[in-house]
Amino acid sequence: MIIYGTAILAACHLLGLYLGDLLGAAIGAKANVGGVGIAMILLIFSRLYLQKKGWMPKETELGVTFWGAMYIPVVVAMAATQNVVAAVTGGPVAILAAVLAVACCAGLIAFINRLGRDKDQPLPPLK
């Protein structure tokens, strides 16, 4: 039954890559756009749907959980490597955009953190 979890992951991966290619073609890019993310969303929704319907035995759920845990870091690392290579070979504009995006996110997080903090009241006690 664990192999069924692998089959669900494979189907979600193939469908996600296909939809990512379609999305890339629709916006005029000659690349897969978000195929890995689409595949992960499909895997999450298919698992939840199958559990809700009672069609996922415990062994199949273990297969989905195992391969889902393996799938995320490996594929995200592969995608991140491709993005870095594309950014470095794309020129200084891509690198500048990445640095500015990180700086803006860090500044926004610090700003939001300061908005939610009241300096007059101490932190609530731990229970």
N, C-alpha and C positions, 0 to 999 in steps of 0.2 A: 504493500500500500504506500510505502514511502516513495516509490517511483512515480506515483500519481502526483505527488507534490512537485517532483522534478518536471513532470509533463506540464503542469499548470504554469510553472515558472517559465519553461521554454515557450509555451504558447503566448504568454504575456510579453516575453522578450521579443519574439518575432513580430507580434502585432504592434508593439511599441516602436520597433525600428521601422516598420512599414508606415505607420502613422507619422513618425518623425520625418521620413522621406517625403511623404505627401505634404506635410506642413512646410518643409523646406522648399518644395517645388511651388507651393501656393504663394509663398512670399518672395520667390525669385532667387533663393539661395541654392547653390549647388551642393548642399550638404544636408545631413540629417539634423533636424532641429528639435531637440528635446526628446529624442527617442528613448533614451534611458529613463528619463523622468516619467514619461508616459507609461513605460513598461512597469515601473515601480508602482505608479498609481493604479494601473490595471491589476497588478498582483494584490495590492491591498484591498481593492474593491471586490475582486473575485473571491479572495479568502473570506471577507466579511459576508458576502452574498451566500457562499456555499455553507458557511457556519450557520447563518440565519435559517437557511432551508433545511439544515440537518444532513446535508449531503457530504460533509467532510468528516471522515473517521479520524480518530486521534493519530493514527499512523501517517495519514496523508497530511495532516496539519503539521506533524513533526518534519516531514519532508519539505513543506513550504517554508516553515520557520528556518530550517537549516540552510536551505539554498538561498532563501531571502537574505539571511544574515551574511552568507558568503558573497552574494551577488552585489550587495550595496557597496562595500569597500573596494572590491576589485574593479567594478565597472566605473565607479566614481573616480578612482585613481587613474584609470585609463583615459577617461574623458578629461580629467584635469591636466594630464600630461599633454594631450592633444591641444588643449586650449592654450597652455603655456607655450608650446612650440609654435602655434599659429600666432600668438601675440608677439613673440620674439622675432619671428620672421616677417611679421606684418609691419614692423617699423615702430618708430618712437610714439606715434599717435596711439597705438593700441596699448603700449606700456603706460603712457601717461593717463589714458582713460582708466586703466586698472588701478593705478596708484591713487588717482583722484576719487574713484568709487570707494576704495577702502578707507581713505581719509574722511570722506563725507559720512560713511556709515559709522565710523568711530566717533566722529563729532556729534552725530545725531543721537547715538546711544548715550553718550555722556550728557547731552542736553536733556534727553528724556529722563535719565536717572536723576538729574538735579530737580526736574519739575515735580517728581513724585515724592521728594524727600522734604519733610518738615523739620527744620533745624531746632525748633523749640521742644519738640516731643521726643523722648528717648524711644528706643526700640521696645516693642512689647516683650514681656518676659517669656522665656521658653517654657513650655508645658511638659 
